[in-house]
Amino acid sequence: MTLSTRIWRRYASSSKNSAVLMRAQLDINSIISNQDQYRDSIARRQSSPAIHQNLEFVISQRRHQLALEAQVNGLRHERSKLGSLIKAAEDKDAIKTRLQAIKSELKPLESQHKELTEQIYARADSLPNLLDSSVPEDAQEGLVVEHINCSAHETFPTTAHDHKTIGERFGIMDFNQASRISGSSWYYLIGDGALLEQALVQYSLSKARKNGYTMMIPPSIVRSEVVDACGFKPNDHNGEKQVYKLEGEDTSLTGTAEIPLGAFHSSTIFEDTKFPKKYVAVSRSYRAEAGARGKDTKGLYRVHEFTKVELFHFTGTAEQAAQELEQIKDLQVEIIHELGLKAKMINMPTTDLGAPAMKKYDCEAWMPGRGNWGELTSSSNCGEYQLRRLGIRYHDGEKIKHVQTLNGTCMAVPRVIIALIEQNYDAEADCIHIPEVLRVYMDGKDRITSQSH
């Protein structure tokens, strides 16, 4: 089976309604009209050859689909007209003969039209979103738009005091027991380590509420068709497992709260246009991370389960969505700044964007124990991509339009813990200094010391 065929079969449900979601409301005419932009987006993303083939299939077969549709509609119209005439007709046999001929002609044409329509929808559904014009063209690592608590020319040190070594010695982390109990890339947080996680969660939720977000606790298991509609696939572009699917069920563990948040208003038409509708959710996130084995597997950087606080916007127009992406980015910068972390905000390049994203910012913090930068937050403008697949629209008083979505990380706890420990470890005092904004959530403590002392 070819990759193109697998993609077609995988997305075939996009052309049908289900008990959960409406069929994907794809704008095939827009794809045809903007085919050069789609070609450019696919090329700049360095998408697989199968995606290129799917676009060309949609373009080349759309005319044939419309021709079949015209034939089918013409025969149906003739059948209806003859049916209304037959009672008063003198030559009923001639009409019956023609009706029988229409039936014979119509059946294969309807079958061809249905199959081709499903193929076109399936191929169209696999196409990534168009790119925002401000996404860097050639930068391999993106374009730094802001430095946080540091300068562009600052020299960043490396250290042997990585978070895993410190955390285990201080008794606030245990990886050996977790490996014995659960396998590799799992962990226990203990004592002040567990308290630090909850402090980060409460601090970030408080920041979000003050910025107009409604709190939500979403489910951690969702239907697989919802995962697909949000643009997340069980396997990544290398065919490696990324999402945990539940055996014997058509459901998956969520890799991010973005998925149940995006689906919360699925199959909805908003009658009010009071946008944005902003939600913040705290949840556990699950990542199979099969492709990560052997890379960044030490400590907390790449783990199978972690706590994450997620931001999600439903908004009206493309102009509003562009503005709100900047607002999400600014909130992320404010949080990282208040935590005192040395970091940089990056406008990510075309090759680093998932299929739903038109534009994405990542915030990376310096992690001395890794001797490298590590991602802390991400924010994306997904335009109409997810909502056309989730069936979320609004009535602007004149006509029904599709909503736009954005998402962003408010707090990815393990990565922030890494940066906090490695940047705030005081070797002379043998302690980890706690940022002032977290102390109220840390029982008033201003530092973490070894629990074995």
Secondary structure, 3 states (H helix, E strand, C coil): CCHHHHHHHHHHHHHCCCCCCCCCCCCHHHHHHCHHHHHHHHHHHCCCHHHHHHHHHHHHHHHHHHHHHHHHHHHHHHHHHHHHHCCCCCCHHHHHHHHHHHHHHHHHHHHHHHHHHHHHHHHHHCCCCCCCCCCCCCCCCCEEEEEECCCCCCCCCCCCCCHHHHHHHHCCEECHHHHHHHCCCCCEECCHHHHHHHHHHHHHHHHHHHCCCEEECCCCEEEHHHHHHCCCCCECCCCCECCCECCCCCEEECCCCHHHHHHCCCCEEECCCCCCEEEEEEEEEECCCHHHCCCCCCCCCCCCEEEEEEEEEEECCHHHHHHHHHHHHHHHHHHHHHCCCCEEEEECCHHHCCCCCCEEEEEEEEECCCCEEEEEEEEEEEECHHHHHHCEEEECCCCEEECEEEEEEEEEHHHHHHHHHHHHEECCCCEEECCHHHHCCCCCCCEECCCCC
